Amino acid sequence: MNERILVVVGAVNMFIAVCCGAFGAHGLKKMLSEELLAVWHTAVTYQVMHALGMIAVALLMPRFGGACLSWAGNLMLAGIVIFSGSLYLLALTGTRILGAITPIGGVAFLAAWVLVAWAAYKGMR
C-alpha cells in the first residue's frame, strides 16, 4: 500500500473502531456477558492501535522507504481483520472456535512491528 491508501485505510479503521466501541458500550452492554464484552473491548483496542499504526507507517514511508513499511501496513490491516474480526465474531456469536484463529492476527501485528523496526534500522545507516 502506498502512503495515501494507508492513511485512508487507517482512518476508515479508526471510524469503524469508534463505532464498534460505542456499540459495545451502549448497544451490547445489556446483551453480552461481562466476559464477552471484555473480548469485544480487546478487539476495539487492538483495532484502534493498529489503525493508528497504519497512519504512523504512512508518515514514516517518505523517511525510511516504502517496501518494508508497505508490508507492515498490509500486515496491520490483515491483523485487524483476523485478530479483531475473530474477536468481534466470538463476542457476538459465542463461538469459541473463532478464538483459534485470533493468534494468526496477533502474529501479523508482531511481524508488522518488526518490519517497522527493521525499516527504521535500515534508514539509520
N, CA, C and O atoms as CSV, one atom per row, in Angstrom:
chain,resi,resn,atom,element,x,y,z
A,1,MET,N,N,0.843,-1.182,0.000
A,1,MET,CA,C,0.000,0.000,0.000
A,1,MET,C,C,0.883,1.239,0.000
A,1,MET,O,O,1.933,1.267,0.642
A,2,ASN,N,N,0.455,2.247,-0.714
A,2,ASN,CA,C,1.191,3.495,-0.670
A,2,ASN,C,C,0.702,4.358,0.504
A,2,ASN,O,O,-0.258,4.003,1.188
A,3,GLU,N,N,1.369,5.484,0.723
A,3,GLU,CA,C,1.071,6.321,1.892
A,3,GLU,C,C,-0.383,6.767,1.940
A,3,GLU,O,O,-1.031,6.689,2.984
A,4,ARG,N,N,-0.887,7.229,0.814
A,4,ARG,CA,C,-2.262,7.750,0.780
A,4,ARG,C,C,-3.269,6.656,1.128
A,4,ARG,O,O,-4.180,6.870,1.927
A,5,ILE,N,N,-3.097,5.500,0.528
A,5,ILE,CA,C,-4.018,4.387,0.797
A,5,ILE,C,C,-3.930,3.969,2.266
A,5,ILE,O,O,-4.950,3.685,2.893
A,6,LEU,N,N,-2.723,3.930,2.810
A,6,LEU,CA,C,-2.563,3.568,4.222
A,6,LEU,C,C,-3.294,4.541,5.142
A,6,LEU,O,O,-3.927,4.122,6.111
A,7,VAL,N,N,-3.210,5.824,4.846
A,7,VAL,CA,C,-3.912,6.812,5.671
A,7,VAL,C,C,-5.416,6.623,5.548
A,7,VAL,O,O,-6.135,6.671,6.546
A,8,VAL,N,N,-5.892,6.408,4.329
A,8,VAL,CA,C,-7.331,6.196,4.124
A,8,VAL,C,C,-7.799,4.955,4.881
A,8,VAL,O,O,-8.792,5.001,5.608
A,9,VAL,N,N,-7.077,3.846,4.705
A,9,VAL,CA,C,-7.463,2.592,5.357
A,9,VAL,C,C,-7.359,2.728,6.882
A,9,VAL,O,O,-8.214,2.225,7.610
A,10,GLY,N,N,-6.313,3.405,7.362
A,10,GLY,CA,C,-6.178,3.630,8.796
A,10,GLY,C,C,-7.322,4.467,9.341
A,10,GLY,O,O,-7.875,4.154,10.395
A,11,ALA,N,N,-7.679,5.529,8.632
A,11,ALA,CA,C,-8.774,6.404,9.089
A,11,ALA,C,C,-10.118,5.674,9.057
A,11,ALA,O,O,-10.928,5.826,9.971
A,12,VAL,N,N,-10.353,4.891,8.021
A,12,VAL,CA,C,-11.595,4.111,7.948
A,12,VAL,C,C,-11.653,3.119,9.110
A,12,VAL,O,O,-12.706,2.929,9.719
A,13,ASN,N,N,-10.528,2.494,9.410
A,13,ASN,CA,C,-10.496,1.564,10.541
A,13,ASN,C,C,-10.704,2.285,11.872
A,13,ASN,O,O,-11.333,1.736,12.777
A,14,MET,N,N,-10.190,3.494,11.999
A,14,MET,CA,C,-10.453,4.275,13.219
A,14,MET,C,C,-11.948,4.564,13.337
A,14,MET,O,O,-12.519,4.432,14.419
A,15,PHE,N,N,-12.582,4.955,12.237
A,15,PHE,CA,C,-14.022,5.206,12.227
A,15,PHE,C,C,-14.782,3.960,12.680
A,15,PHE,O,O,-15.660,4.032,13.541
A,16,ILE,N,N,-14.429,2.809,12.084
A,16,ILE,CA,C,-15.097,1.553,12.437
A,16,ILE,C,C,-14.861,1.216,13.907
A,16,ILE,O,O,-15.779,0.785,14.604
A,17,ALA,N,N,-13.630,1.413,14.375
A,17,ALA,CA,C,-13.313,1.096,15.773
A,17,ALA,C,C,-14.101,1.978,16.740
A,17,ALA,O,O,-14.577,1.500,17.769
A,18,VAL,N,N,-14.239,3.261,16.414
A,18,VAL,CA,C,-15.027,4.154,17.283
A,18,VAL,C,C,-16.490,3.715,17.282
A,18,VAL,O,O,-17.136,3.698,18.329
A,19,CYS,N,N,-17.007,3.363,16.114
A,19,CYS,CA,C,-18.385,2.860,16.047
A,19,CYS,C,C,-18.546,1.585,16.877
A,19,CYS,O,O,-19.509,1.441,17.629
A,20,CYS,N,N,-17.593,0.664,16.731
A,20,CYS,CA,C,-17.650,-0.592,17.488
A,20,CYS,C,C,-17.513,-0.342,18.988
A,20,CYS,O,O,-18.174,-0.995,19.794
A,21,GLY,N,N,-16.660,0.596,19.353
A,21,GLY,CA,C,-16.514,0.931,20.764
A,21,GLY,C,C,-17.807,1.479,21.350
A,21,GLY,O,O,-18.223,1.083,22.439
A,22,ALA,N,N,-18.436,2.390,20.623
A,22,ALA,CA,C,-19.705,2.960,21.089
A,22,ALA,C,C,-20.802,1.898,21.129
A,22,ALA,O,O,-21.602,1.852,22.064
A,23,PHE,N,N,-20.828,1.042,20.098
A,23,PHE,CA,C,-21.821,-0.025,20.060
A,23,PHE,C,C,-21.633,-0.982,21.232
A,23,PHE,O,O,-22.607,-1.425,21.840
A,24,GLY,N,N,-20.389,-1.297,21.544
A,24,GLY,CA,C,-20.112,-2.175,22.679
A,24,GLY,C,C,-20.521,-1.536,23.999
A,24,GLY,O,O,-21.086,-2.197,24.870
A,25,ALA,N,N,-20.232,-0.249,24.140
A,25,ALA,CA,C,-20.530,0.441,25.399
A,25,ALA,C,C,-22.020,0.669,25.606
A,25,ALA,O,O,-22.502,0.680,26.739
A,26,HIS,N,N,-22.745,0.851,24.514
A,26,HIS,CA,C,-24.162,1.200,24.654
A,26,HIS,C,C,-25.104,0.105,24.163
A,26,HIS,O,O,-26.067,-0.237,24.850
A,27,GLY,N,N,-24.838,-0.442,22.988
A,27,GLY,CA,C,-25.754,-1.411,22.407
A,27,GLY,C,C,-25.599,-2.826,22.920
A,27,GLY,O,O,-26.578,-3.566,23.018
A,28,LEU,N,N,-24.382,-3.205,23.247
A,28,LEU,CA,C,-24.137,-4.590,23.654
A,28,LEU,C,C,-24.084,-4.771,25.162
A,28,LEU,O,O,-24.084,-5.900,25.654
A,29,LYS,N,N,-24.040,-3.679,25.890
A,29,LYS,CA,C,-23.841,-3.750,27.342
A,29,LYS,C,C,-24.855,-4.664,28.027
A,29,LYS,O,O,-24.501,-5.398,28.950
A,30,LYS,N,N,-26.094,-4.627,27.590
A,30,LYS,CA,C,-27.134,-5.441,28.224
A,30,LYS,C,C,-27.324,-6.793,27.544
A,30,LYS,O,O,-28.052,-7.653,28.040
A,31,MET,N,N,-26.655,-6.970,26.393
A,31,MET,CA,C,-26.864,-8.194,25.629
A,31,MET,C,C,-25.779,-9.243,25.850
A,31,MET,O,O,-26.035,-10.439,25.707
A,32,LEU,N,N,-24.560,-8.802,26.198
A,32,LEU,CA,C,-23.435,-9.721,26.333
A,32,LEU,C,C,-23.010,-9.846,27.788
A,32,LEU,O,O,-23.218,-8.940,28.594
A,33,SER,N,N,-22.419,-10.969,28.101
A,33,SER,CA,C,-21.843,-11.156,29.438
A,33,SER,C,C,-20.635,-10.232,29.588
A,33,SER,O,O,-20.126,-9.698,28.603
A,34,GLU,N,N,-20.189,-10.053,30.817
A,34,GLU,CA,C,-19.001,-9.228,31.050
A,34,GLU,C,C,-17.784,-9.804,30.325
A,34,GLU,O,O,-16.953,-9.064,29.798
A,35,GLU,N,N,-17.693,-11.126,30.308
A,35,GLU,CA,C,-16.565,-11.783,29.630
A,35,GLU,C,C,-16.558,-11.469,28.138
A,35,GLU,O,O,-15.514,-11.134,27.577
A,36,LEU,N,N,-17.721,-11.576,27.491
A,36,LEU,CA,C,-17.779,-11.305,26.056
A,36,LEU,C,C,-17.637,-9.816,25.752
A,36,LEU,O,O,-17.113,-9.444,24.702
A,37,LEU,N,N,-18.102,-8.963,26.666
A,37,LEU,CA,C,-17.859,-7.526,26.495
A,37,LEU,C,C,-16.372,-7.214,26.570
A,37,LEU,O,O,-15.885,-6.343,25.848
A,38,ALA,N,N,-15.650,-7.912,27.432
A,38,ALA,CA,C,-14.193,-7.727,27.523
A,38,ALA,C,C,-13.519,-8.175,26.230
A,38,ALA,O,O,-12.559,-7.547,25.782
A,39,VAL,N,N,-14.012,-9.247,25.631
A,39,VAL,CA,C,-13.485,-9.712,24.343
A,39,VAL,C,C,-13.723,-8.632,23.283
A,39,VAL,O,O,-12.827,-8.315,22.501
A,40,TRP,N,N,-14.922,-8.078,23.264
A,40,TRP,CA,C,-15.267,-7.006,22.325
A,40,TRP,C,C,-14.327,-5.812,22.530
A,40,TRP,O,O,-13.818,-5.242,21.565
A,41,HIS,N,N,-14.108,-5.447,23.775
A,41,HIS,CA,C,-13.238,-4.312,24.094
A,41,HIS,C,C,-11.800,-4.567,23.626
A,41,HIS,O,O,-11.137,-3.656,23.130
A,42,THR,N,N,-11.328,-5.790,23.782
A,42,THR,CA,C,-9.985,-6.137,23.297
A,42,THR,C,C,-9.904,-5.957,21.790
A,42,THR,O,O,-8.916,-5.427,21.281
A,43,ALA,N,N,-10.929,-6.391,21.074
A,43,ALA,CA,C,-10.956,-6.234,19.615
A,43,ALA,C,C,-10.884,-4.757,19.233
A,43,ALA,O,O,-10.132,-4.377,18.335
A,44,VAL,N,N,-11.671,-3.928,19.920
A,44,VAL,CA,C,-11.680,-2.486,19.640
A,44,VAL,C,C,-10.303,-1.886,19.929
A,44,VAL,O,O,-9.784,-1.108,19.128
A,45,THR,N,N,-9.717,-2.242,21.062
A,45,THR,CA,C,-8.418,-1.686,21.455
A,45,THR,C,C,-7.351,-1.988,20.417
A,45,THR,O,O,-6.608,-1.093,20.014
A,46,TYR,N,N,-7.267,-3.229,19.983
A,46,TYR,CA,C,-6.249,-3.598,19.005
A,46,TYR,C,C,-6.536,-2.985,17.635
A,46,TYR,O,O,-5.608,-2.661,16.894
A,47,GLN,N,N,-7.807,-2.827,17.298
A,47,GLN,CA,C,-8.128,-2.177,16.033
A,47,GLN,C,C,-7.693,-0.716,16.070
A,47,GLN,O,O,-7.120,-0.218,15.100
A,48,VAL,N,N,-7.956,-0.029,17.169
A,48,VAL,CA,C,-7.537,1.369,17.299
A,48,VAL,C,C,-6.015,1.483,17.212
A,48,VAL,O,O,-5.492,2.304,16.459
A,49,MET,N,N,-5.310,0.656,17.984
A,49,MET,CA,C,-3.838,0.741,17.992
A,49,MET,C,C,-3.256,0.550,16.601
A,49,MET,O,O,-2.335,1.266,16.207
A,50,HIS,N,N,-3.778,-0.394,15.868
A,50,HIS,CA,C,-3.171,-0.713,14.582
A,50,HIS,C,C,-3.701,0.162,13.452
A,50,HIS,O,O,-3.030,0.309,12.431
A,51,ALA,N,N,-4.873,0.740,13.607
A,51,ALA,CA,C,-5.313,1.756,12.650
A,51,ALA,C,C,-4.407,2.982,12.778
A,51,ALA,O,O,-3.985,3.556,11.774
A,52,LEU,N,N,-4.114,3.373,14.003
A,52,LEU,CA,C,-3.161,4.470,14.214
A,52,LEU,C,C,-1.776,4.066,13.728
A,52,LEU,O,O,-1.038,4.891,13.189
A,53,GLY,N,N,-1.427,2.805,13.915
A,53,GLY,CA,C,-0.151,2.293,13.417
A,53,GLY,C,C,-0.037,2.436,11.910
A,53,GLY,O,O,1.022,2.797,11.398
A,54,MET,N,N,-1.116,2.158,11.198
A,54,MET,CA,C,-1.084,2.304,9.736
A,54,MET,C,C,-0.843,3.759,9.336
A,54,MET,O,O,-0.101,4.038,8.394
A,55,ILE,N,N,-1.474,4.677,10.055
A,55,ILE,CA,C,-1.270,6.093,9.757
A,55,ILE,C,C,0.178,6.482,10.067
A,55,ILE,O,O,0.798,7.222,9.303
A,56,ALA,N,N,0.715,5.989,11.178
A,56,ALA,CA,C,2.117,6.270,11.523
A,56,ALA,C,C,3.055,5.695,10.467
A,56,ALA,O,O,4.028,6.345,10.083
A,57,VAL,N,N,2.775,4.496,10.000
A,57,VAL,CA,C,3.598,3.870,8.967
A,57,VAL,C,C,3.585,4.734,7.701
A,57,VAL,O,O,4.624,4.945,7.076
A,58,ALA,N,N,2.412,5.226,7.334
A,58,ALA,CA,C,2.320,6.089,6.148
A,58,ALA,C,C,3.181,7.334,6.309
A,58,ALA,O,O,3.817,7.783,5.355
A,59,LEU,N,N,3.202,7.887,7.509
A,59,LEU,CA,C,4.007,9.087,7.751
A,59,LEU,C,C,5.507,8.781,7.740
A,59,LEU,O,O,6.317,9.656,7.436
A,60,LEU,N,N,5.875,7.539,8.071
A,60,LEU,CA,C,7.283,7.139,8.068
A,60,LEU,C,C,7.799,6.754,6.683
A,60,LEU,O,O,9.007,6.770,6.447
A,61,MET,N,N,6.917,6.416,5.787
A,61,MET,CA,C,7.335,5.912,4.469
A,61,MET,C,C,8.269,6.868,3.718
A,61,MET,O,O,9.268,6.412,3.161
A,62,PRO,N,N,7.988,8.158,3.683
A,62,PRO,CA,C,8.918,9.041,2.953
A,62,PRO,C,C,10.316,9.091,3.580
A,62,PRO,O,O,11.303,9.329,2.884
A,63,ARG,N,N,10.395,8.870,4.865
A,63,ARG,CA,C,11.688,8.953,5.547
A,63,ARG,C,C,12.505,7.668,5.436
A,63,ARG,O,O,13.718,7.715,5.229
A,64,PHE,N,N,11.842,6.526,5.574
A,64,PHE,CA,C,12.561,5.250,5.635
A,64,PHE,C,C,12.353,4.361,4.422
A,64,PHE,O,O,12.842,3.232,4.407
A,65,GLY,N,N,11.662,4.820,3.432
A,65,GLY,CA,C,11.429,3.988,2.260
A,65,GLY,C,C,10.141,3.194,2.384
A,65,GLY,O,O,9.590,3.040,3.474
A,66,GLY,N,N,9.679,2.702,1.267
A,66,GLY,CA,C,8.342,2.153,1.250
A,66,GLY,C,C,8.171,0.654,1.337
A,66,GLY,O,O,7.132,0.197,1.813
A,67,ALA,N,N,9.154,-0.146,0.896
A,67,ALA,CA,C,8.912,-1.581,0.748
A,67,ALA,C,C,8.565,-2.275,2.069
A,67,ALA,O,O,7.507,-2.895,2.182
A,68,CYS,N,N,9.436,-2.176,3.055
A,68,CYS,CA,C,9.176,-2.808,4.363
A,68,CYS,C,C,7.938,-2.209,5.014
A,68,CYS,O,O,7.123,-2.917,5.606
A,69,LEU,N,N,7.817,-0.913,4.895
A,69,LEU,CA,C,6.695,-0.246,5.556
A,69,LEU,C,C,5.372,-0.545,4.861
A,69,LEU,O,O,4.331,-0.618,5.514
A,70,SER,N,N,5.406,-0.715,3.561
A,70,SER,CA,C,4.189,-1.112,2.856
A,70,SER,C,C,3.725,-2.482,3.343
A,70,SER,O,O,2.539,-2.697,3.593
A,71,TRP,N,N,4.684,-3.411,3.474
A,71,TRP,CA,C,4.359,-4.732,4.019
A,71,TRP,C,C,3.819,-4.609,5.447
A,71,TRP,O,O,2.871,-5.300,5.819
A,72,ALA,N,N,4.425,-3.730,6.236
A,72,ALA,CA,C,3.968,-3.538,7.614
A,72,ALA,C,C,2.518,-3.069,7.637
A,72,ALA,O,O,1.715,-3.558,8.432
A,73,GLY,N,N,2.189,-2.128,6.772
A,73,GLY,CA,C,0.805,-1.648,6.703
A,73,GLY,C,C,-0.161,-2.740,6.294
A,73,GLY,O,O,-1.251,-2.862,6.853
A,74,ASN,N,N,0.246,-3.536,5.311
A,74,ASN,CA,C,-0.600,-4.655,4.882
A,74,ASN,C,C,-0.810,-5.661,6.013
A,74,ASN,O,O,-1.913,-6.173,6.203
A,75,LEU,N,N,0.258,-5.937,6.759
A,75,LEU,CA,C,0.148,-6.883,7.873
A,75,LEU,C,C,-0.714,-6.321,9.004
A,75,LEU,O,O,-1.435,-7.069,9.665
A,76,MET,N,N,-0.642,-5.024,9.225
A,76,MET,CA,C,-1.513,-4.422,10.245
A,76,MET,C,C,-2.980,-4.562,9.842
A,76,MET,O,O,-3.830,-4.880,10.673
A,77,LEU,N,N,-3.267,-4.326,8.574
A,77,LEU,CA,C,-4.648,-4.498,8.103
A,77,LEU,C,C,-5.080,-5.955,8.230
A,77,LEU,O,O,-6.183,-6.238,8.698
A,78,ALA,N,N,-4.221,-6.876,7.816
A,78,ALA,CA,C,-4.551,-8.301,7.950
A,78,ALA,C,C,-4.768,-8.663,9.411
A,78,ALA,O,O,-5.682,-9.420,9.738
A,79,GLY,N,N,-3.931,-8.125,10.286
A,79,GLY,CA,C,-4.086,-8.379,11.719
A,79,GLY,C,C,-5.413,-7.874,12.250
A,79,GLY,O,O,-6.064,-8.549,13.047
A,80,ILE,N,N,-5.820,-6.686,11.813
A,80,ILE,CA,C,-7.119,-6.147,12.249
A,80,ILE,C,C,-8.242,-7.076,11.807
A,80,ILE,O,O,-9.122,-7.426,12.594
A,81,VAL,N,N,-8.202,-7.466,10.547
A,81,VAL,CA,C,-9.273,-8.322,10.021
A,81,VAL,C,C,-9.316,-9.652,10.769
A,81,VAL,O,O,-10.386,-10.108,11.170
A,82,ILE,N,N,-8.149,-10.274,10.956
A,82,ILE,CA,C,-8.115,-11.610,11.561
A,82,ILE,C,C,-8.251,-11.539,13.083
A,82,ILE,O,O,-9.080,-12.244,13.659
A,83,PHE,N,N,-7.449,-10.699,13.740
A,83,PHE,CA,C,-7.456,-10.628,15.205
A,83,PHE,C,C,-8.752,-9.997,15.704
A,83,PHE,O,O,-9.543,-10.633,16.401
A,84,SER,N,N,-8.952,-8.737,15.336
A,84,SER,CA,C,-10.146,-8.044,15.832
A,84,SER,C,C,-11.414,-8.668,15.265
A,84,SER,O,O,-12.403,-8.839,15.977
A,85,GLY,N,N,-11.380,-9.007,13.970
A,85,GLY,CA,C,-12.566,-9.607,13.357
A,85,GLY,C,C,-12.998,-10.889,14.033
A,85,GLY,O,O,-14.188,-11.097,14.271
A,86,SER,N,N,-12.043,-11.751,14.347
A,86,SER,CA,C,-12.410,-13.016,15.004
A,86,SER,C,C,-12.943,-12.765,16.413
A,86,SER,O,O,-13.839,-13.469,16.877
A,87,LEU,N,N,-12.389,-11.759,17.093
A,87,LEU,CA,C,-12.887,-11.447,18.438
A,87,LEU,C,C,-14.272,-10.819,18.397
A,87,LEU,O,O,-15.109,-11.114,19.250
A,88,TYR,N,N,-14.527,-9.951,17.411
A,88,TYR,CA,C,-15.879,-9.397,17.263
A,88,TYR,C,C,-16.885,-10.513,17.038
A,88,TYR,O,O,-17.949,-10.539,17.656
A,89,LEU,N,N,-16.535,-11.443,16.139
A,89,LEU,CA,C,-17.439,-12.564,15.860
A,89,LEU,C,C,-17.608,-13.468,17.077
A,89,LEU,O,O,-18.713,-13.933,17.358
A,90,LEU,N,N,-16.521,-13.718,17.797
A,90,LEU,CA,C,-16.605,-14.538,19.007
A,90,LEU,C,C,-17.551,-13.890,20.014
A,90,LEU,O,O,-18.397,-14.565,20.600
A,91,ALA,N,N,-17.404,-12.577,20.213
A,91,ALA,CA,C,-18.257,-11.875,21.182
A,91,ALA,C,C,-19.727,-11.916,20.770
A,91,ALA,O,O,-20.604,-12.093,21.615
A,92,LEU,N,N,-19.995,-11.754,19.488
A,92,LEU,CA,C,-21.382,-11.712,19.017
A,92,LEU,C,C,-22.036,-13.084,18.948
A,92,LEU,O,O,-23.240,-13.214,19.168
A,93,THR,N,N,-21.245,-14.104,18.643
A,93,THR,CA,C,-21.838,-15.434,18.442
A,93,THR,C,C,-21.576,-16.397,19.594
A,93,THR,O,O,-22.305,-17.373,19.769
A,94,GLY,N,N,-20.531,-16.121,20.382
A,94,GLY,CA,C,-20.150,-17.045,21.441
A,94,GLY,C,C,-19.444,-18.289,20.918
A,94,GLY,O,O,-19.204,-19.224,21.681
A,95,THR,N,N,-19.111,-18.316,19.640
A,95,THR,CA,C,-18.450,-19.461,19.023
A,95,THR,C,C,-16.975,-19.454,19.399
A,95,THR,O,O,-16.183,-18.705,18.827
A,96,ARG,N,N,-16.617,-20.283,20.355
A,96,ARG,CA,C,-15.260,-20.279,20.916
A,96,ARG,C,C,-14.181,-20.689,19.925
A,96,ARG,O,O,-13.030,-20.274,20.063
A,97,ILE,N,N,-14.529,-21.494,18.931
A,97,ILE,CA,C,-13.534,-21.956,17.971
A,97,ILE,C,C,-12.921,-20.780,17.202
A,97,ILE,O,O,-11.807,-20.891,16.688
A,98,LEU,N,N,-13.638,-19.664,17.123
A,98,LEU,CA,C,-13.098,-18.481,16.442
A,98,LEU,C,C,-11.842,-17.967,17.137
A,98,LEU,O,O,-10.985,-17.344,16.511
A,99,GLY,N,N,-11.743,-18.235,18.436
A,99,GLY,CA,C,-10.550,-17.836,19.169
A,99,GLY,C,C,-9.298,-18.543,18.697
A,99,GLY,O,O,-8.187,-18.099,18.989
A,100,ALA,N,N,-9.459,-19.629,17.975
A,100,ALA,CA,C,-8.306,-20.384,17.492
A,100,ALA,C,C,-7.577,-19.653,16.366
A,100,ALA,O,O,-6.381,-19.866,16.166
A,101,ILE,N,N,-8.287,-18.789,15.623
A,101,ILE,CA,C,-7.617,-18.058,14.544
A,101,ILE,C,C,-7.104,-16.691,14.990
A,101,ILE,O,O,-6.327,-16.055,14.278
A,102,THR,N,N,-7.531,-16.246,16.149
A,102,THR,CA,C,-7.108,-14.941,16.651
A,102,THR,C,C,-5.584,-14.794,16.705
A,102,THR,O,O,-5.073,-13.745,16.312
A,103,PRO,N,N,-4.843,-15.792,17.170
A,103,PRO,CA,C,-3.383,-15.643,17.220
A,103,PRO,C,C,-2.724,-15.399,15.866
A,103,PRO,O,O,-1.646,-14.808,15.806
A,104,ILE,N,N,-3.350,-15.840,14.786
A,104,ILE,CA,C,-2.795,-15.569,13.457
A,104,ILE,C,C,-2.751,-14.058,13.225
A,104,ILE,O,O,-1.774,-13.532,12.693
A,105,GLY,N,N,-3.803,-13.380,13.625
A,105,GLY,CA,C,-3.817,-11.923,13.534
A,105,GLY,C,C,-2.781,-11.292,14.440
A,105,GLY,O,O,-2.162,-10.290,14.081
A,106,GLY,N,N,-2.588,-11.875,15.616
A,106,GLY,CA,C,-1.563,-11.377,16.533
A,106,GLY,C,C,-0.171,-11.499,15.952
A,106,GLY,O,O,0.661,-10.609,16.125
A,107,VAL,N,N,0.086,-12.603,15.260
A,107,VAL,CA,C,1.384,-12.788,14.610
A,107,VAL,C,C,1.556,-11.759,13.491
A,107,VAL,O,O,2.659,-11.253,13.283
A,108,ALA,N,N,0.488,-11.448,12.778
A,108,ALA,CA,C,0.560,-10.415,11.738
A,108,ALA,C,C,0.926,-9.065,12.362
A,108,ALA,O,O,1.739,-8.327,11.805
A,109,PHE,N,N,0.331,-8.742,13.510
A,109,PHE,CA,C,0.689,-7.498,14.207
A,109,PHE,C,C,2.168,-7.495,14.584
A,109,PHE,O,O,2.871,-6.512,14.351
A,110,LEU,N,N,2.633,-8.591,15.163
A,110,LEU,CA,C,4.037,-8.675,15.571
A,110,LEU,C,C,4.981,-8.517,14.387
A,110,LEU,O,O,5.968,-7.786,14.459
A,111,ALA,N,N,4.668,-9.208,13.300
A,111,ALA,CA,C,5.512,-9.111,12.108
A,111,ALA,C,C,5.523,-7.686,11.567
A,111,ALA,O,O,6.559,-7.196,11.116
A,112,ALA,N,N,4.381,-7.027,11.611
A,112,ALA,CA,C,4.308,-5.637,11.140
A,112,ALA,C,C,5.244,-4.742,11.936
A,112,ALA,O,O,5.964,-3.928,11.358
A,113,TRP,N,N,5.241,-4.883,13.253
A,113,TRP,CA,C,6.089,-4.026,14.086
A,113,TRP,C,C,7.568,-4.359,13.904
A,113,TRP,O,O,8.413,-3.468,13.986
A,114,VAL,N,N,7.890,-5.622,13.660
A,114,VAL,CA,C,9.278,-5.980,13.360
A,114,VAL,C,C,9.711,-5.296,12.061
A,114,VAL,O,O,10.833,-4.800,11.968
A,115,LEU,N,N,8.835,-5.268,11.067
A,115,LEU,CA,C,9.165,-4.596,9.808
A,115,LEU,C,C,9.332,-3.091,9.988
A,115,LEU,O,O,10.185,-2.483,9.342
A,116,VAL,N,N,8.530,-2.486,10.857
A,116,VAL,CA,C,8.699,-1.057,11.140
A,116,VAL,C,C,10.071,-0.818,11.765
A,116,VAL,O,O,10.786,0.106,11.376
A,117,ALA,N,N,10.432,-1.652,12.728
A,117,ALA,CA,C,11.742,-1.512,13.377
A,117,ALA,C,C,12.866,-1.727,12.367
A,117,ALA,O,O,13.855,-0.993,12.367
A,118,TRP,N,N,12.712,-2.733,11.508
A,118,TRP,CA,C,13.738,-3.014,10.505
A,118,TRP,C,C,13.885,-1.844,9.537
A,118,TRP,O,O,15.007,-1.463,9.201
A,119,ALA,N,N,12.784,-1.275,9.088
A,119,ALA,CA,C,12.842,-0.137,8.165
A,119,ALA,C,C,13.544,1.058,8.819
A,119,ALA,O,O,14.328,1.753,8.173
A,120,ALA,N,N,13.260,1.286,10.085
A,120,ALA,CA,C,13.919,2.384,10.796
A,120,ALA,C,C,15.415,2.101,10.986
A,120,ALA,O,O,16.245,2.998,10.839
A,121,TYR,N,N,15.744,0.869,11.308
A,121,TYR,CA,C,17.146,0.485,11.473
A,121,TYR,C,C,17.906,0.668,10.168
A,121,TYR,O,O,18.993,1.246,10.148
A,122,LYS,N,N,17.329,0.172,9.082
A,122,LYS,CA,C,17.976,0.320,7.778
A,122,LYS,C,C,18.100,1.790,7.394
A,122,LYS,O,O,19.066,2.181,6.739
A,123,GLY,N,N,17.150,2.589,7.788
A,123,GLY,CA,C,17.180,4.014,7.467
A,123,GLY,C,C,18.219,4.790,8.256
A,123,GLY,O,O,18.574,5.906,7.879
A,124,MET,N,N,18.715,4.212,9.353
A,124,MET,CA,C,19.706,4.894,10.181
A,124,MET,C,C,21.115,4.742,9.631
A,124,MET,O,O,22.004,5.505,10.008
A,125,ARG,N,N,21.338,3.788,8.760
A,125,ARG,CA,C,22.687,3.528,8.232
A,125,ARG,C,C,23.190,4.664,7.397
A,125,ARG,O,O,24.305,4.604,6.880
